């Protein structure tokens, strides 16, 4: 599967769910868009965190940011919003979906 970096439209949608940038005192935070692209690179390519290309930041910074997003429920909030947006724009059509019931046990009659 090929990897594509986040485009401007998707970035504007994701940005409000990410932590705010630090104030201008001290060391500035790494570029959040690069960190997100680094996380997506690992997810899409299946590589290890240690193999994140340096253009996305250090491997430890990318991984720590991923852990932060997990702990704060950011992925779930973003996914839910994207899903709702898909319904609103009529880009998601569940009329062609089905449920596979092989893992649902049948009720036993007594």
Short mmCIF file of the C-alpha atoms (twelve columns), coordinates in Angstrom:
data_MODEL
# 
_entry.id   MODEL 
# 
loop_
_atom_site.group_PDB 
_atom_site.id 
_atom_site.type_symbol 
_atom_site.label_atom_id 
_atom_site.label_alt_id 
_atom_site.label_comp_id 
_atom_site.label_asym_id 
_atom_site.label_seq_id 
_atom_site.Cartn_x 
_atom_site.Cartn_y 
_atom_site.Cartn_z 
_atom_site.pdbx_PDB_model_num 
ATOM 1   C CA . UNK A 1   0.000   0.000   0.000  1 
ATOM 2   C CA . UNK A 2   1.421   3.385   -0.903 1 
ATOM 3   C CA . UNK A 3   1.700   6.256   1.515  1 
ATOM 4   C CA . UNK A 4   0.384   9.752   0.805  1 
ATOM 5   C CA . UNK A 5   0.981   12.650  3.166  1 
ATOM 6   C CA . UNK A 6   -1.942  14.598  4.609  1 
ATOM 7   C CA . UNK A 7   -3.256  17.138  2.112  1 
ATOM 8   C CA . UNK A 8   -4.302  20.691  3.049  1 
ATOM 9   C CA . UNK A 9   -8.046  19.916  3.176  1 
ATOM 10  C CA . UNK A 10  -7.643  16.977  5.547  1 
ATOM 11  C CA . UNK A 11  -5.094  18.878  7.637  1 
ATOM 12  C CA . UNK A 12  -7.538  21.749  8.225  1 
ATOM 13  C CA . UNK A 13  -10.057 19.181  9.397  1 
ATOM 14  C CA . UNK A 14  -7.660  17.344  11.756 1 
ATOM 15  C CA . UNK A 15  -5.890  20.391  13.200 1 
ATOM 16  C CA . UNK A 16  -8.607  21.405  15.716 1 
ATOM 17  C CA . UNK A 17  -8.370  17.992  17.420 1 
ATOM 18  C CA . UNK A 18  -4.633  18.253  18.054 1 
ATOM 19  C CA . UNK A 19  -3.080  19.880  21.119 1 
ATOM 20  C CA . UNK A 20  -2.436  23.614  20.810 1 
ATOM 21  C CA . UNK A 21  1.052   24.832  19.959 1 
ATOM 22  C CA . UNK A 22  3.158   25.901  22.918 1 
ATOM 23  C CA . UNK A 23  3.704   29.565  23.564 1 
ATOM 24  C CA . UNK A 24  6.848   31.155  22.162 1 
ATOM 25  C CA . UNK A 25  8.842   30.623  25.363 1 
ATOM 26  C CA . UNK A 26  11.307  27.781  25.529 1 
ATOM 27  C CA . UNK A 27  11.872  25.165  22.883 1 
ATOM 28  C CA . UNK A 28  9.134   25.136  20.227 1 
ATOM 29  C CA . UNK A 29  7.121   21.981  19.688 1 
ATOM 30  C CA . UNK A 30  7.815   19.930  16.602 1 
ATOM 31  C CA . UNK A 31  5.631   20.578  13.567 1 
ATOM 32  C CA . UNK A 32  2.377   18.718  14.277 1 
ATOM 33  C CA . UNK A 33  1.669   18.074  10.613 1 
ATOM 34  C CA . UNK A 34  5.035   16.377  10.179 1 
ATOM 35  C CA . UNK A 35  4.421   14.289  13.295 1 
ATOM 36  C CA . UNK A 36  0.994   13.214  12.006 1 
ATOM 37  C CA . UNK A 37  2.532   12.278  8.668  1 
ATOM 38  C CA . UNK A 38  5.164   10.252  10.534 1 
ATOM 39  C CA . UNK A 39  2.470   8.380   12.460 1 
ATOM 40  C CA . UNK A 40  0.518   7.696   9.275  1 
ATOM 41  C CA . UNK A 41  3.727   6.556   7.576  1 
ATOM 42  C CA . UNK A 42  4.211   3.877   10.234 1 
ATOM 43  C CA . UNK A 43  0.566   2.813   10.094 1 
ATOM 44  C CA . UNK A 44  0.364   2.670   6.308  1 
ATOM 45  C CA . UNK A 45  3.730   1.042   5.612  1 
ATOM 46  C CA . UNK A 46  3.835   -1.269  8.624  1 
ATOM 47  C CA . UNK A 47  7.397   -0.270  9.455  1 
ATOM 48  C CA . UNK A 48  8.735   -0.075  13.008 1 
ATOM 49  C CA . UNK A 49  8.822   3.253   14.855 1 
ATOM 50  C CA . UNK A 50  12.615  3.201   14.624 1 
ATOM 51  C CA . UNK A 51  12.325  3.331   10.824 1 
ATOM 52  C CA . UNK A 52  10.357  6.595   10.621 1 
ATOM 53  C CA . UNK A 53  12.061  8.853   8.035  1 
ATOM 54  C CA . UNK A 54  13.827  11.778  9.717  1 
ATOM 55  C CA . UNK A 55  11.815  14.308  7.658  1 
ATOM 56  C CA . UNK A 56  8.885   13.581  10.025 1 
ATOM 57  C CA . UNK A 57  10.892  14.223  13.179 1 
ATOM 58  C CA . UNK A 58  12.823  11.970  15.496 1 
ATOM 59  C CA . UNK A 59  11.433  8.473   15.947 1 
ATOM 60  C CA . UNK A 60  10.943  9.038   19.677 1 
ATOM 61  C CA . UNK A 61  9.071   12.313  19.145 1 
ATOM 62  C CA . UNK A 62  6.756   10.756  16.559 1 
ATOM 63  C CA . UNK A 63  6.086   7.775   18.819 1 
ATOM 64  C CA . UNK A 64  5.489   9.940   21.916 1 
ATOM 65  C CA . UNK A 65  3.026   12.067  19.950 1 
ATOM 66  C CA . UNK A 66  1.217   8.896   18.843 1 
ATOM 67  C CA . UNK A 67  0.972   7.756   22.482 1 
ATOM 68  C CA . UNK A 68  -0.333  11.200  23.493 1 
ATOM 69  C CA . UNK A 69  -3.055  11.028  20.828 1 
ATOM 70  C CA . UNK A 70  -4.024  7.525   21.996 1 
ATOM 71  C CA . UNK A 71  -4.203  8.511   25.659 1 
ATOM 72  C CA . UNK A 72  -6.345  11.574  24.962 1 
ATOM 73  C CA . UNK A 73  -8.808  9.852   22.620 1 
ATOM 74  C CA . UNK A 74  -7.850  12.096  19.722 1 
ATOM 75  C CA . UNK A 75  -7.976  9.336   17.123 1 
ATOM 76  C CA . UNK A 76  -11.485 8.295   18.141 1 
ATOM 77  C CA . UNK A 77  -12.780 11.882  18.166 1 
ATOM 78  C CA . UNK A 78  -11.296 12.538  14.729 1 
ATOM 79  C CA . UNK A 79  -12.621 9.264   13.316 1 
ATOM 80  C CA . UNK A 80  -16.125 9.924   14.660 1 
ATOM 81  C CA . UNK A 81  -16.135 13.408  13.168 1 
ATOM 82  C CA . UNK A 82  -14.917 12.157  9.786  1 
ATOM 83  C CA . UNK A 83  -17.586 9.452   9.855  1 
ATOM 84  C CA . UNK A 84  -20.313 11.951  10.691 1 
ATOM 85  C CA . UNK A 85  -19.056 14.291  7.984  1 
ATOM 86  C CA . UNK A 86  -19.223 11.409  5.497  1 
ATOM 87  C CA . UNK A 87  -22.862 10.794  6.418  1 
ATOM 88  C CA . UNK A 88  -23.667 14.512  6.192  1 
ATOM 89  C CA . UNK A 89  -22.085 14.793  2.734  1 
ATOM 90  C CA . UNK A 90  -23.798 11.556  1.641  1 
ATOM 91  C CA . UNK A 91  -20.387 10.041  0.860  1 
ATOM 92  C CA . UNK A 92  -21.141 7.019   3.055  1 
ATOM 93  C CA . UNK A 93  -23.934 4.722   1.904  1 
ATOM 94  C CA . UNK A 94  -24.784 1.855   4.217  1 
ATOM 95  C CA . UNK A 95  -27.534 0.495   1.973  1 
ATOM 96  C CA . UNK A 96  -25.010 -1.896  0.419  1 
ATOM 97  C CA . UNK A 97  -23.589 -3.176  3.709  1 
ATOM 98  C CA . UNK A 98  -24.322 -6.498  5.354  1 
ATOM 99  C CA . UNK A 99  -23.506 -8.208  8.615  1 
ATOM 100 C CA . UNK A 100 -21.636 -11.482 8.747  1 
ATOM 101 C CA . UNK A 101 -23.308 -13.489 11.503 1 
ATOM 102 C CA . UNK A 102 -20.902 -16.431 11.676 1 
ATOM 103 C CA . UNK A 103 -19.483 -15.111 14.953 1 
ATOM 104 C CA . UNK A 104 -22.858 -14.407 16.554 1 
ATOM 105 C CA . UNK A 105 -24.090 -17.430 18.480 1 
ATOM 106 C CA . UNK A 106 -27.666 -18.515 17.908 1 
ATOM 107 C CA . UNK A 107 -30.024 -18.625 20.856 1 
ATOM 108 C CA . UNK A 108 -30.639 -22.148 22.024 1 
ATOM 109 C CA . UNK A 109 -34.232 -23.209 22.520 1 
ATOM 110 C CA . UNK A 110 -35.025 -25.158 25.635 1 
# 
